[in-house]
Amino acid sequence: RSELEEKVGFKSREIDLRKTYWNMVAIEQSIELSEKLVVSAEKQLSDAESRRRLGAADSAEVARMSSQVDSRKSSLLLFKYEKELLFQQLENIFQDFKSENWRLDPQTAKSTSPAIG
């Protein structure tokens, strides 16, 4: 029974690790996209300010573009915060795993089930 509970606990931590890893991949992609959106929004703001100076745009358009820049930056900041939380989660998960419970499958070079018993 104890061995079974240990295996179940290990599998649970393994699932947590996999979920956290894929969440990290998704967050990295979100950060990359958000950085591009910030650059794009800043360009649109610059264009709107130029049009306003030429009389082709009003202050409301500039305010909308400025608001969009701030919104994009806040989204980027949120993604970076979530990334930090995921790093903390990964650190906790790694602490749960004991290195002596892992062995390497020489044929696939992937981690296998823990060597129990």
N, C-alpha and C positions, 0 to 999 in steps of 0.2 A: 504494500500500500504506500509506504513512504517513497519507494522508487517511482511509483506511478505518479504521485503528487509532484515529485521533483521533475519528472518529464513534462507534466502538464504545465508547471510553472515555467519551465524552460521554453516550451512552445509559446506560451503567452508572451514572454519577454521577446522572443524571436519575432512574433507578429507585431508587437509594439515597435520593435526596431525597424521592421520593414515599412510599416505605416509612416513612421517618423522620417525615414529616408525618403520616401516618395513625396511626403509633404515638403521636405527640404528641396527636392528637385522642383516641385511646383512653385515654391516661394522664390527660388532663384530665377525661374522664368518670369514670374510676376515682377520681380525687381528689375530685371533686364527690360521688360516691356514698359514698366512705369518710368524708367530713366529715359527711354526714347520718347514717351508721351510728354514728359516734362520739357525736354528739348523742343519738341514740336509746339507745345503750348507757349513756350517762351518766344519762339519764332513768330507765332501768330500774334502774340502781344506786341512784339516789336513792329510787325507789319501794321497792326491796328493803330499804334502810336504814330507811325509814319503817315498813314492815311488821314489821321486826325489833324496832323500838322498841315497837310495839304488841303484840308477841308472836305475830304471824301468820307470821313467817318466821324461819328459823334462820340461824346464822352461815355455814353452808355456801352458802346461796343468795346471801348478800351477797358471799361470796368468789368465787362463780361470776360474778356480775355485775361485780365488780371486775376479774376476770381478762378478761372479755369487753371491758371498756373498754380495758384495756391492749393486748389483741390488736388491737382496731380502731385504736388510736393507732399501733401499730407498723406495721400495714398502710398507714396513711396516710403515715407517715414513709417507708416503702419506696417508695411511689408518687411522693412528692416527690423522693426521691433519683433514681429512674429518670427523672423529668422533667428533672432537672439533667443527667443523662448524655445525654439526647436533645438538650438544648440544645447541649451540647458537640459532639455529632455533627453537628447542623445547622451550627454554626459552621465545622467542618472541611469539610463539604460545600460551603458557600458560598465558602470560600476556594479550593476547587478550581475553581469556576466563575469565569470571567473575564467581566467585564461586557461587553467588546467582542465576546464570542461570542454575545450574546443580541440578538435583535431582537423587536420587538413587532408582532404581526399586527394591523393597524388594524381589521380587520373583526370579529375575535373578542376582541381585547384580551387574548389569551393568549400566553404565551411560545411561540415556535416553535423549531425546530431551530436550532443555531448557524449563523451566517453564515460558512461555511468557503470559503476559496478566493479 
